[in-house]
């Protein structure tokens, strides 16, 4: 999925909370050489800091709450239409706490990416850092992946390793993973935007 030369990739970012990963992307996009710009920010709830960050940056926002629709399928279709209206090259789930559905994934095949605070395929789900700590691993980390219908099962774009310290708690480990996660996300989105990417089976190639 190449990006036209000299034309910044269009990013739509979906958030559910404070938007720290969104802010990292917004900061990176201030450099024209980064190769991307955030054209919209969406959320599944109102009054979250992620939306406020976008509004302060002058970026259009929208909200699609599941409770406002008759079914999860109707919500997924509404979200798909809202995102499609901004013609994104890449959709970044940045702390977005809802699973997108078939309509969304079909419309944006291989264009939706997310992060997970563990080294996939190990420790999927909501409690990756705590599960890694409980298992006794010596290293864990974070994964950037292409979203598919499973839970943290998509093709791996990038990974970063984080050492587990003897005195770690789930919280301290997760905080260090978040730092690595932001760096990985910003670096990878920039490369994908500038160089394009392709997905072949389980492999993602940038460039």
C-alpha positions in Angstrom: 0.0 0.0 0.0 2.3 2.8 -1.2 1.8 6.4 -0.4 2.0 8.9 -3.4 5.2 10.8 -3.5 5.3 14.2 -1.7 1.7 13.6 -0.4 1.5 13.0 3.4 -0.4 9.9 4.4 -3.8 10.6 5.9 -4.2 9.2 9.4 -7.5 8.7 11.2 -6.8 7.9 14.9 -9.4 6.3 17.2 -9.2 6.8 20.9 -11.2 6.0 24.1 -9.2 7.8 26.7 -6.3 10.2 27.4 -4.8 10.0 24.0 -1.1 9.8 24.9 -0.3 7.8 21.7 -2.3 10.2 19.7 -0.3 13.1 21.1 2.9 11.4 20.2 1.6 11.1 16.6 0.5 14.7 16.6 3.9 15.8 17.7 5.6 13.7 15.1 3.4 15.0 12.3 4.5 18.6 13.0 7.7 17.7 11.1 6.9 17.8 7.3 9.5 15.1 6.8 7.5 12.6 8.9 5.3 12.0 5.9 1.9 11.8 7.6 -0.8 14.0 9.0 -3.8 13.3 11.3 -6.9 14.3 9.4 -9.5 13.2 12.0 -9.8 11.7 15.5 -12.8 9.5 16.5 -13.9 8.1 19.8 -16.4 5.7 21.3 -17.4 8.1 24.1 -17.6 11.8 24.7 -15.5 14.0 27.0 -12.2 12.1 26.8 -8.9 13.9 26.7 -8.0 12.3 23.4 -10.8 14.3 21.7 -9.7 17.5 23.6 -6.1 17.0 22.3 -7.4 16.8 18.7 -9.6 19.9 19.2 -6.7 21.9 20.5 -4.7 20.9 17.4 -7.6 22.0 15.2 -8.3 18.5 14.0 -11.9 17.3 13.2 -13.4 14.9 15.7 -16.4 12.6 15.8 -18.0 10.2 18.4 -19.8 6.9 17.7 -21.1 5.4 20.8 -22.3 1.8 20.7 -25.3 2.7 22.9 -26.6 5.1 20.3 -27.2 2.3 17.8 -29.6 -0.6 17.6 -26.9 -3.2 17.3 -23.2 -3.7 17.4 -23.4 -4.3 13.6 -25.1 -0.9 13.1 -22.5 0.8 15.2 -19.7 -0.8 13.2 -21.3 0.4 9.9 -21.7 3.9 11.3 -18.1 3.9 12.5 -17.0 2.6 9.1 -18.8 5.4 7.3 -17.5 8.1 9.6 -13.9 7.0 9.1 -14.3 6.5 5.4 -15.4 10.1 5.0 -11.9 11.2 5.8 -10.3 8.9 3.2 -7.6 7.6 5.4 -4.5 5.8 4.2 -4.0 4.3 7.7 -6.4 3.9 10.7 -4.6 3.9 14.0 -6.4 2.4 17.1 -4.7 4.4 19.9 -6.1 3.1 23.1 -9.5 2.4 21.4 -11.3 0.0 23.7 -13.8 -1.4 21.2 -13.4 -4.3 18.8 -14.1 -3.1 15.3 -16.3 -5.5 13.2 -16.5 -7.1 9.8 -17.7 -4.0 7.9 -14.8 -1.9 9.2 -12.2 -4.5 8.5 -13.4 -5.2 5.0 -13.5 -1.6 4.1 -10.0 -0.9 5.5 -8.3 -4.2 4.8 -4.7 -4.1 6.0 -5.0 -0.4 6.8 -6.0 -0.7 10.5 -3.2 -1.0 13.1 -3.1 -1.4 16.9 -0.6 -1.9 19.6 -0.5 -4.6 22.3 1.6 -4.4 25.5 3.2 -7.8 25.1 5.3 -9.7 22.6 2.6 -11.4 20.5 1.6 -14.1 20.2 2.3 -14.3 24.0 -0.1 -12.9 26.6 -3.0 -11.6 24.4 -6.0 -9.8 25.9 -6.4 -7.0 28.4 -3.8 -7.9 30.9 -0.6 -8.5 28.9 1.9 -6.9 31.3 0.4 -8.6 34.5 0.1 -11.9 32.7 3.8 -11.7 31.6 4.9 -10.8 35.1 2.8 -13.6 36.7 4.3 -16.1 34.2 7.8 -15.1 35.3 9.2 -14.2 31.9 12.5 -12.2 31.9 11.6 -10.0 28.9 8.3 -8.8 27.5 7.5 -5.8 25.4 5.0 -4.5 22.9 3.7 -5.3 19.4 2.3 -3.3 16.6 0.0 -5.3 14.4 -2.5 -5.3 11.6 -6.0 -5.6 13.1 -7.9 -8.7 12.1 -11.1 -10.3 13.5 -9.2 -12.0 16.4 -7.9 -10.5 19.6 -4.3 -9.4 19.1 -3.8 -12.0 16.4 -3.1 -9.9 13.3 0.1 -9.8 11.3 3.0 -8.3 13.2 4.5 -5.0 11.9 7.0 -4.3 14.7 8.0 -5.3 18.2 10.1 -3.8 21.0 11.6 -5.8 23.9 11.3 -4.5 27.5 13.2 -6.2 30.3 11.3 -7.4 33.3 12.9 -6.2 36.6 13.0 -8.2 39.8 11.0 -5.5 41.7 8.5 -4.9 38.9 4.8 -4.7 39.6 2.2 -4.9 36.9 1.9 -1.1 36.9 5.6 -0.3 36.8 6.2 -2.8 34.0 3.3 -1.5 32.0 4.5 2.1 32.3 7.9 1.1 30.8 6.1 -0.8 28.0 4.0 2.3 27.2 7.2 4.3 26.6 8.5 1.7 24.2 5.1 1.4 22.6 4.8 5.1 21.8 8.3 5.1 20.2 7.5 2.0 18.2 4.2 3.4 17.0 5.6 6.8 15.9 8.6 5.2 14.1 6.5 2.6 12.4 3.7 4.9 11.3 6.3 7.3 9.8 8.0 4.5 7.9 4.7 3.1 6.6 3.6 6.6 5.5 6.8 7.4 3.7 7.7 4.0 2.2 4.3 2.2 1.9 3.7 -1.4 3.1 2.5 -4.8 2.0 0.9 -7.7 3.7 1.6 -11.2 2.4 0.3 -14.1 4.5 1.7 -13.5 8.0 4.4 -11.1 6.9 4.3 -7.3 6.8 6.9 -5.6 4.7 7.6 -1.9 4.9 9.0 -0.3 1.7 
